[in-house]
Amino acid sequence: VQTCALPILTRQRHVATEACRRARNGREFLRRVEQETGLRLDVIPPEEEARLALSGCTPLLDSASEYTLVFDIGGGSTELIWTRLVAGEEPRMLAWTSLPCGVVTLAEAHGGREPDMAAYERMVADVQDRLVAFEGKEQLRRHFEEAGARMVGISGTVTTLAAVLADLPRYDRSAVDGAFVSTTDLLSVSRELASMTYAQRVAHPCIRRGRADLVLPGCAALEAILRTWPSGGVRVADRGLREGIL
């Protein structure tokens, strides 16, 4: 659930995404939110979620490359947005897909608190299998291999990895948003986190308890994306849906 309001609260929009799209008690939850808070949540469809995410990270798109893959690894879903930049125009969303898996659903299916490397590889394979249809239809890989297409990552996964890699004493958005992290470094820090115990991840100042059992499923999803499309690295976006609404 995301909320977005102007400072004077004259205009507001409150949206819900994959969890409320899929939950059996989603409608009941929405009614309870409205009854108890007065907020009316819009359950937006996946395509609108993708467009808003793209809009939110537009300032980070590299004009030196014609094509960019924007991905958002969420809790219940992962959005992929294939984008073309044309001079003087807003970014064009050429194709998109929403995979029904995210860090929460991967953790529930494969375990996220103390997965061994076999479980980690199963998560990677799970997401890779889900990417096959999108790659087969859109043929993105050739743009990465031949024209150096770019990647922009939105999500707690990529921002957490960037913060850990920078060895920050605590999470700092200003040090993370817009940073470029190489594929080599992303995979290296992912494996470093995979070697930690749950308690060690809880103790890490850039992870803490809130993400300690979700960061490894996120790493697995990210690794699946990087294995499918060979990229030099990822531009990190600590922005997305909320900024898109604004």
LINHURA-V217379 format. One record per residue. N is the residue number from 1. SS is DSSP state (A for helix, B for strand, O for the rest). D_FIRST is the distance of its C-alpha to the first C-alpha in Angstrom with 1 decimal. Layout:
((N | SS | D_FIRST) (N | SS | D_FIRST))
//
This chain:
((1 | O | 0.0) (2 | B | 3.8) (3 | B | 6.8) (4 | B | 10.3) (5 | B | 13.6) (6 | O | 17.2) (7 | O | 19.2) (8 | O | 21.1) (9 | O | 18.2) (10 | O | 20.2) (11 | O | 17.6) (12 | B | 13.9) (13 | B | 11.1) (14 | B | 7.6) (15 | B | 5.9) (16 | B | 4.4) (17 | O | 6.3) (18 | A | 9.0) (19 | A | 8.3) (20 | A | 8.3) (21 | A | 11.0) (22 | A | 13.0) (23 | O | 12.9) (24 | O | 16.1) (25 | O | 14.7) (26 | A | 11.7) (27 | A | 13.5) (28 | A | 14.7) (29 | A | 11.3) (30 | A | 10.5) (31 | A | 14.0) (32 | A | 13.8) (33 | A | 11.0) (34 | A | 13.2) (35 | A | 16.3) (36 | A | 15.5) (37 | A | 13.8) (38 | O | 14.8) (39 | O | 11.5) (40 | O | 11.4) (41 | O | 8.2) (42 | B | 9.5) (43 | B | 9.0) (44 | O | 10.4) (45 | O | 13.1) (46 | A | 13.6) (47 | A | 16.2) (48 | A | 14.3) (49 | A | 11.6) (50 | A | 14.8) (51 | A | 16.4) (52 | A | 13.8) (53 | A | 13.8) (54 | A | 17.6) (55 | A | 17.9) (56 | A | 16.0) (57 | A | 18.5) (58 | A | 21.6) (59 | A | 23.5) (60 | A | 23.7) (61 | O | 25.3) (62 | O | 29.0) (63 | O | 31.4) (64 | O | 34.1) (65 | O | 32.6) (66 | O | 32.2) (67 | B | 29.6) (68 | B | 26.3) (69 | B | 24.0) (70 | B | 20.4) (71 | B | 18.3) (72 | B | 14.7) (73 | B | 14.6) (74 | O | 11.2) (75 | O | 10.6) (76 | O | 11.4) (77 | O | 12.9) (78 | B | 15.0) (79 | B | 15.6) (80 | B | 19.1) (81 | B | 20.3) (82 | B | 24.1) (83 | B | 25.1) (84 | B | 28.4) (85 | O | 29.5) (86 | O | 32.3) (87 | O | 34.0) (88 | O | 33.3) (89 | O | 30.4) (90 | O | 26.6) (91 | O | 25.5) (92 | B | 26.0) (93 | B | 23.5) (94 | B | 26.2) (95 | B | 24.3) (96 | B | 20.9) (97 | B | 19.8) (98 | B | 16.7) (99 | B | 17.8) (100 | O | 16.5) (101 | O | 16.5) (102 | O | 14.6) (103 | A | 15.4) (104 | A | 14.3) (105 | A | 16.2) (106 | A | 19.1) (107 | A | 19.4) (108 | A | 19.6) (109 | A | 22.1) (110 | A | 24.2) (111 | O | 23.6) (112 | O | 22.0) (113 | O | 23.7) (114 | O | 27.3) (115 | O | 27.6) (116 | O | 31.1) (117 | A | 31.8) (118 | A | 32.4) (119 | A | 28.9) (120 | A | 27.5) (121 | A | 29.6) (122 | A | 28.4) (123 | A | 24.8) (124 | A | 26.1) (125 | A | 28.2) (126 | A | 25.4) (127 | A | 23.3) (128 | A | 26.6) (129 | A | 27.5) (130 | A | 24.4) (131 | A | 25.2) (132 | A | 28.7) (133 | A | 28.1) (134 | A | 26.3) (135 | A | 29.1) (136 | A | 31.7) (137 | A | 30.7) (138 | A | 30.0) (139 | O | 32.4) (140 | O | 30.5) (141 | A | 32.6) (142 | A | 35.7) (143 | A | 33.9) (144 | A | 33.1) (145 | A | 36.6) (146 | A | 38.6) (147 | A | 36.7) (148 | O | 34.6) (149 | O | 31.2) (150 | B | 28.5) (151 | B | 25.1) (152 | B | 22.0) (153 | B | 19.4) (154 | B | 15.8) (155 | O | 14.0) (156 | A | 14.6) (157 | A | 17.5) (158 | A | 19.6) (159 | A | 19.0) (160 | A | 20.0) (161 | A | 23.0) (162 | A | 24.1) (163 | A | 24.0) (164 | A | 26.0) (165 | A | 28.4) (166 | O | 29.0) (167 | O | 29.8) (168 | O | 27.8) (169 | O | 28.5) (170 | O | 24.9) (171 | O | 21.9) (172 | O | 22.6) (173 | A | 20.5) (174 | A | 23.7) (175 | A | 25.5) (176 | A | 22.9) (177 | O | 21.4) (178 | O | 23.9) (179 | O | 25.9) (180 | B | 27.6) (181 | B | 28.0) (182 | B | 30.6) (183 | A | 30.1) (184 | A | 32.8) (185 | A | 31.1) (186 | A | 27.7) (187 | A | 29.4) (188 | A | 31.5) (189 | A | 28.8) (190 | A | 26.9) (191 | A | 30.1) (192 | A | 30.7) (193 | A | 27.4) (194 | A | 28.3) (195 | O | 31.6) (196 | O | 30.1) (197 | O | 29.6) (198 | A | 26.4) (199 | A | 28.0) (200 | A | 28.9) (201 | A | 25.3) (202 | A | 24.2) (203 | A | 27.0) (204 | O | 26.1) (205 | O | 25.0) (206 | O | 22.5) (207 | O | 21.0) (208 | A | 21.2) (209 | A | 20.1) (210 | A | 16.3) (211 | A | 17.0) (212 | A | 20.5) (213 | O | 19.9) (214 | O | 17.4) (215 | A | 19.3) (216 | A | 22.1) (217 | A | 20.3) (218 | A | 18.7) (219 | A | 22.3) (220 | A | 23.5) (221 | A | 21.2) (222 | A | 22.2) (223 | A | 25.8) (224 | A | 25.7) (225 | A | 24.7) (226 | A | 27.5) (227 | A | 30.0) (228 | A | 29.3) (229 | O | 29.7) (230 | O | 32.1) (231 | O | 30.9) (232 | O | 32.3) (233 | B | 29.0) (234 | B | 25.5) (235 | B | 24.4) (236 | B | 21.5) (237 | B | 18.7) (238 | O | 16.5) (239 | O | 14.7) (240 | O | 13.0) (241 | A | 10.2) (242 | A | 10.1) (243 | A | 13.9) (244 | A | 14.2) (245 | A | 12.8) (246 | O | 15.3))
//
